[in-house]
């Protein structure tokens, strides 16, 4: 029977079908060469509204994923998709898409039927004396029993069978305070520079320092004034003052008028912002963030599920420029809050923090701030680490593939192994 590894890409907040650029196709090509016995398929979850309740979004995605996997299982002629699935899924999410992926995994895990290996010894799942067929009762939350239960093979009973979650710059533990702190520091520096430029310009045009009590012409300013149309030089004097005040009044009046005329649009904008903030509101709930990560990590221990987060970081040259924020928060500038254990380890070792999963550092040497690094992660022209990130992702996924499942793959009739690895 042909086996299929399905890579599903989920964009993040305000993302689109172009979020990942060519990364899904590039990664599929590398995996097809590394895993020639199975078919590698890559699909992007269609663009969705990143607004409203997160749970509703997860429910819609889960339903879509189930339909996609069912179609593939039927095409592969799988006898029993729940006992021996031919399709294994790796969810790849960027930013909030990684949280959607993790929540989907946990939701599927809660629907897990009882392990087949313990069915015969579990009398609670059989009828008494009427000879009726046994019925499947749901397990207790697999996360709650994770600490006491030994590793089992029941993960194959997931449907769809999610083999792993590979996240890219997902703020599983929240957004780093440095995103705001470093940004504020940069804006302060820019404001200081702008003030100096304005001060210089005001002196050039014959006006006093902008920090003074009032803007007034400087004596003998005509020598510094711009040339008039007839070639003579004329100080701005009173005309410049009127022009300055008049322009300011016009600007204020225009803004007030626009605000009045667009009141309805402003109200709609507030509603829009509120609905989107509801979607990302989970990032502000620390206990919820911790529980989500711990729950996914528990599944890695009890069910062998793969879990990793490739997080972005700025180059040391950019980080060294920070002064005040860096002294308090440290020089390692990332979009995501990163576990301390991951920060202390050697990047060459993979930055693995077992208590929080695997966190892999991806340094962007081009981006000037955390947000730019976050949004340009899949743009080779803005992220020189792109071509190094691809083989890292390939190796990570290949390590998660079940070897027994892989070796049992048989190509479809008339198809050579390793071919047919197309995008769906």
N, C-alpha and C positions, 0 to 999 in steps of 0.2 A: 504494500500500500504506500502510495506517495505521501510524504510528510511535508508540511508547510510551516515555515516560520513567518508569522505576520507581524510586521513592524507598523505600529499605529502612532502617528504624530498628532499631537494636540497643542494648538497654539495657546498663548496666555492672554492676559488682560488686553483688550483692544487689539488683539492680533488678527491676522488674516490668512488667506490661503498662501500668501507669499512669505510668511514669517520664516520658514525654514529654507527658503531659496532652493538650492539644488542638493542640500544635505541629505534628504531622504533617498534620492536616487544614487548619490555618491556612496552612501553607507550600504545600500542594498548591493551595489556592484562589488564592494569589498567583501561583504559577507558571502556573496555568491561564489567567489573564488575560494574563500576560506572554508566554506561548508558546501561542497559540490554535491553531496548526496541528497540534499533537501532543496525544496523550492523556497526562495526568498521573495516575499511580496512586501511592498511598501505602499501605504495608503495614508492620506491625511484626512483627519476628521474635518468635514466641511466647516467653513467659517460659521461661528455661532455668536450670539449676543452675550457678551460678558457682563450681564446685568441680572438683577434679581437674586433669588435664593440659590446658593451653591448646590444644595441637594437636588434641586430641580434640574440643574444642568447635568449633574452626575447621572440622574435617572435617565435623561434623554440619551446621553452618551452610552450608557450601559445597554439600553435597548438597541441602539444603532450597532454597537459592537456585537451583540448576540446575533442579530440578523446577518451581519457580515460573516461571522464565523460559521453559522449554520449553512449559509450558501457554499462556503468552502468545504465544509465537511461532507455535504451532499455531493459536491463535484468530485471529491476524493473517494467517494463510496465507502465512507467509514462505517463499520458495523455498529460500533458503540462509542459515540463521541464523549460520553461522560466517563467511561471506564478506560478506554484507550483512544484518546483524541489524536487525530492526525494533524490538528492545527494547534500550534503553540503561539502565544501572543506576547510580544514585548511592547509595553506602552511607553512611548517617548514623549514627554511633555516639556514644553518650555515655560518657565515662570509659573503662572497660575495653572497652566496646563499640567504641570507635574502634580499639583494638588488634586486636580480633577482625576488624574491617573491613580493616585494613591487612594482616594476615596472610592473609586470604582473597584479597585482591588479589594479593599476592605468590605465593600458591599457584596461582592461576589463570594468572598470568604464566608460571610455570615449566612449565605444561602447554601453552604456546602452540605451535602448529605453525609450520612455516617460512613466512616471508612469501611471498605469491603472486607478488610482483613479482620475486623472485630465484629462483623455482622453475625456470624454463626454463634458467637459466645455471648451475644447481647440479647437477653430474653425480653428486654423492654421493647424491642422492635418486632416482636412476633405476636400473633394472636394466641389466644388461650387454647381452646379445644375445638373450635369450629372448623379448623383446617383452612382458614382463609389465607390468602397470600400475604406475606409480610409487607408492611408499608414503611416508607422511609420517613423518619421523624427528623426534624432539624436538630443539628448539634447546638449546644450552648455556644456562645460567642467564642470562636477559636482564639481570640486575643486574650480572653480572661483565663483560659486554661494553658496559655503558652508557657508560663514559667514552670509548670509541674509536669507537662506532658513531654515524653521523649519524641524525637523526630519520627514522623510517620510518612507513609506513601500516599496519604489521602489527598494530597494536593492535585493529583491527576483527576480527581472527581470534580474539580472546579469546572464550571461551564459559564462562560468560555474559560479555557485554561490559560490564565495569565502567568507566564513564566517569569516575568520580571518587570520592574518599573525603572526606566532609565530617564532621569530628569536632567534638565539643562538650566542651571541658574534658577532653580526653584527655591523661593524663600520658605522652606519647610519650618524653620525656626524664627521666621520674621525677617523684615528688611533691616539691614544694618543701620544703626544710628549714624554711621559715618556718611551715608548717602546724603542726609540732611546737613550734618555738621560740616563736612568738607565743602559741600555746595554753598553753605552760608559763608564760610571763610573765603571762598573764591569770589562770591558776590561782594563781600566787604572790600576785598582787594580791588575789585573792578570799580566799585563806587569811589574808593579813594583815588584811583587813577583818573576816573572821570572828573572828580572834583578838581584835581590838579590841572587837568586839561582845560576845564572851564575857567579856572582862575587865570591861566595863561592867556586864554582867548579874551577874557574880559579886560585884561591889561592891554592887550594888543588893540582892542577896539576903543580904548580910552575910558573904560569904566573901572570903578573901584573893585576891591575884592568882593566876591559874592558872599563872603562871610560877614561883611559889614552891615551896619544898621540899615543902610539904604544904598541903592545903586546910584552913583552920581558921577558925572564926568570928571576926568582927571585934568587938572590944569595943563595947558599947553599940549593937549592931546592931538592936535592937528597933525603933528609930526608922525604920529602913529596910525593915523586914519587911512582908510582905503582911498585910492584915487577916484575922483568923480569922473563923470562921463566926459567933461571937457578937458580932462587932464589935470585939473587942480585938485587939491585935497581939502576935504571938508570934514570937520568932526561931526559925529552923530548927534551930539548935543540933545536938544529937546525932542527932535524928531525921532531919534532912536528910543528915547524914553516912551514917547507915545506909541511907537510901533511895538515895543516890548509889552506894555500894559494892554494895548488893544488886542494883540495876539493872544495874550493869556485869557482875557475876558471872552474872546471869541471861542477859544478852545473849551473853556468851562461851559459856556452857553451851549456849544455844540454837543458836548458830552451829556449835559442835562437833558437836552432835547431828545437825543438818541435814546437815553434811558427811559424817558417818558413814552416815546413812540414805540419802543420795543419791550414794554412791560410784560406783555404776554409771552414773548420769546424768552425773556429772562426767567419767568416762572417755569416755562417748559424746560429751560436749561437746568434749573434747580432740581426739578423732578428727575431729569436725565441723570444728573450727577448723583442724586440720592440712590437711584436704582443700581447704578454701577458701583457705588460705594458699598452697597449691600453685598455685592458679589465678592469684593475683596476684603470685606469686613472681618473675615476669619483671620487675617494677618495681624489683627490687633488683639486677638484672644490667645494669650500666651499658653495657658493650660491646654487649650484645644490643640494648638500646634504641637506641643510636646507629646500629647497622647497619640496624635496621628502618627508621628514618627515612630514612637515606641511600639505602636500596634503593627506597623509595617515591618519593623525590625523583628518583632516577635514571629511574624510569618516566615521570615528568612531562616529562623532557627527551627521552627516546627514543621515547615513545609518546603524548605529549600528554595523559597522565592528569592530572586535576585533584586537588589535595590541599590542604586547609586545616584549620586547627584554631582554632575559636572558643573562646578561653580566658577564664575568668572572673577578675575582679579586684575587690577591694574599693574602696569609695569613698575618696578622699583623706582625708576627715574621720576615717574609721576608721583608716586607715594612720598618720595623724599622731599617734594616741594611743600608739603603740608607743614604748618607750623603749630598753630594752636590746637586744632582738632586732632592732629596726629599725636601730639603729646599726651592727650587724654585717652584717645581711642586706639592708638597704635598705628603703625604705618601701613599695615596690610589692608588695602582698600578693596572691599568687595561689596556687591549688591546685596548678598544674602548674609544673614548671621550664620557664621560657620562654627561648628563645635570646636572647643578648645583643643581637644585631642587631635583633630585634623590639622589645626594650625601649627601644632608643634612638630608634626612629622615631616620627614623629608618628602618634597614633592615627587621625587623619583620613585618613592616607595608606594605612591598611589594615594597618599593622604587618607588612609582608611581609619575611620573611627567606628569600631565595632558596635559601640553602644547606640550610635545614631546612624548606622549604615556606612556605606563607602562614600566619601566626599573627595572628589578629584579636582585639583586646582588647574584651571585653564587661564593662563596669563595672556591678556590682550595688551600688546606693546604699542598699539596705535591709539586706542581710546584715551581721551583726556579726563573722563569722569566715569563714575560707576554706571550711570544710566546709559551712556553711549556704549559702554562695553556690554551691557545687558541686552540692548536692542540690536546690536550689530554682531552678535555671537555667530550667526550663520552667514555673514557676509565676508567672503575672503578678502575683499579689498579694504575692509575696515577691521579685520581680525586676522593677523598673521598666524595665529595659532590654529586656524581653521583646518589646515591640512595635517596638522599633528593631532588634532582632536578626532579626526575621522578614524585613524587606526586605533586610537585608544578606545573609541566607542566600539569598533569592530571586535577588538580583543576582549572587551568587557562582555559583550553579548555572547561571543563564542564560548567564553568560559561558563556562561549560564546554561548553555544548551545541554539537555539531558543526553548523555552519550548513548545509552541503550535505545532511546527513542530515535536518535539520529542514525545509528547503525542499522536499524530495522527498516529504514526508508527504502522503498522500491520505486523507481521512476515509472511514470505512466507508460502504457503500451505505446511503442513507437517513439518514445522520447528518451533521449540520453540523459543520464544523471548530470545534474548541474545546469541543464537548460530550462527554459521556461521561466526564468526568474524575472518576471516583468512587474511593472507597477500596476496596481489596480485602483 
